[in-house]
Amino acid sequence: MAQDLRRPDIMPCHNQQLAATASPCPEPAEPGDEPGPDQAGGPAKLPATNGAAAAPGDSAEGPQLEDREPENLFSYQLGPQLKLLPMNDQIRELQTIIRDKTASRGDFMFSADRLIRLVVEEGLNQLPYKECTVTTPTGYKYEGVKFEKGNCGVSIMRSGEAMEQGLRDCCRSIRIGKILIQSDEETQRAKVYYAKFPPDIYRRKVLLMYPILSTGNTVIEAVKVLIEHGVQPSVIIVLSLFSTPHGATSIIQEFPDITILTTEVHPVAPTHFGQKYFGTD
């Protein structure tokens, strides 16, 4: 009898498939009870189309192009290299406060930091991980995951530095490099003035932080510098809060293997972000 009541040696991770240990008599699910991609516990990797649910009249392969929202349609056309956070009222409110010219600097910074944290969290979710087993304080074995080593952040000064604290809040020991790029007064072209990276950056996955993608020129120059240091575009994830269609298109056309993660693609970007965040407006 004691053997029949013995506890299992290993506790599976909550997001693993438990077909082998599932209850033989599961409760029937009501129609519409399945969690959608916008709910907690959604997919680990974001789809490129904001995770919109299929609507009546959609084909088996997904919504038709003419039925998609403009933002989702643009993302669909650029492919999986452009990833958007699933939109919800919380994100929309943060975007609204950041764009509102009457918002106080305190409200602006608070909203910006919250939005940065959401982008950083999803950026980390794009990094590779491996399975591991740990022992709980009660002696159980728990099957979980941990991130693989070899990641770093790079901020494009100055506005990119606003995202550094959000990354450190999630990864206390992560190394962060810096690039300073400014427009040349004579040619108006982006010019690199300063760059400092971890010495082994060529072996790392890079989270490139720049909150506003307007023309994309600054990020393009930054990626070129990373390539000169041995970093492949396929291991670079651009973390951004806002992007214009032109900015995202320019970057992906220049580097088809790069990944861009942002919350919104809109023709008008809040280019005042850096000045208001650092109080220089």
ABEGO torsion letter per residue (X at the ends): XAAAABBBABBBBAABBAAAABBABBBBBBBGABBBAABBGBBABBBAAGGBBBBBGBBAAEBBAAABBAAAAAAAAAEAABBBBBBBAAAAAAAAAAABAABBAAAAAAAAAAAAAAAAAAAAAABBBBBBBBBBAAGBBBBBBBBBBGBBBBBBOAAAAAAAAAAAAABAABBBBBBBBBBBAAAGBBBBABBBBBAAAAABBBBBBBABBAAGAAAAAAAAAAAAAGBBAAABBBBBABBBAAAAAAAAAABAABBBBBABBBABBBAAAAAAAAGAX
